[in-house]
């Protein structure tokens, strides 16, 4: 077995660059990093396409079936010394395995032609929140999820983990410019409904039965003024208790559920 | 200003014991720890009763108005040296202030006599999840939240932070024995509805219009068999996409919303 020990190895060097680029604006052509055998297995089950799999000699021996499957899916296997592997990983315990996976986050041309429900995250900052919202969007049948510029990277390790495979299940668009996004959503006949805990109207009054884009803002600052100005409706969830609002991921899940429920009901319970 | 520098000071020693006890079964008579000025301010706004506030000399000078309010609310102020304060804190940056607050988590006798909606967490393990569910239970008007034995401590720092004040808004019961809990819920006329992503029925078929207890299981293992055996219904959220399930906090928020919505609808849209 040829074990790579040098950081100057081209494959290792490219992956190290990816590891450093995570969380910032980056060239997606190089793919993104997934850590751990379970993470890779789940991602491959969900449709991820591995490009390169780095494994320590121990991990390569332990996860032979997974590595065979990755090779069948087109991946190259690189056995690397443990200290080199640790440099590729963002978690403390990468369990001896890090994979470079083909990027799935695209640009606005990936928006489907006739969506019923699109989830838009504006300047969302927490990767766990973003991944959890993506998972809920998938569960409730959204046709796409879009993040705007200055949002967290949906292919950062925490976001990928929180999405639990959903990253590979529906069209995901990253870093969209707001003006272009509004044009694309309106061009597809979607009503733009923003979530705002201080809106006068609750969701009952928003036209969630029809094709719509649910627009959610930053965890701390909500929706920026220039975004609000372009929206058709602002709506809040009804609150019966004393909590002023839900956290972002919980609010998104409820809104996506309510949209899906009302759309199915309007379509005759299909 | 008398600055405490010794860990043998009785107040410091008692608080250190609390810091070590967090997350495990513990005597609640000593209260629990809150960190940071913002955390204490929010908790006091929500109704928390501080017993002792520890602050470094710098923090005491910086947060004078807050400390005055805490004293008016009955708290004793102890100015401590920075290294001592760091030992009381669980976070890396406690910002010079740690408070001992009177415990609000009670036993089953705190369950209201005629609740409409009770949220039950069975062996939930993640404090962030538990706090987020508590916040959603508050938002959607639940009459109480109950955790069973082997669940995470709702007064651990992460749970308190995630609850965003809701810990102080509704009756919270911790460490309930399952048998006693079932008797208490049934005695109050509640239907026991368990959440299970693999249940044959979706929530539409569960009697959420009536008084009910929503029972949610552990993040990884779901509801234990002996708990399921005692439930009246098992229900899942409808899923239209490819995600198999939501994470616990998101699922709980949607179920609590759906319960509240159906109960209001049944009551004539009040």
Interface residues (C-beta under 8 A of the other chain):
Chain A: X46 X132 X135 X136 X137 X138 X139 X140 X141 X142 X162 X164 X165 X166 X169 X170 X237 X238 X239 X240 X241 X242 X243 X245 X246 X247 X249 X250 X251 X252 X253 X254 X257 X258 X260 X261 X264
Chain B: X46 X132 X135 X136 X137 X138 X139 X140 X141 X142 X162 X164 X165 X166 X169 X170 X237 X238 X239 X240 X241 X242 X243 X245 X246 X247 X249 X250 X251 X252 X253 X254 X257 X258 X260 X261 X264
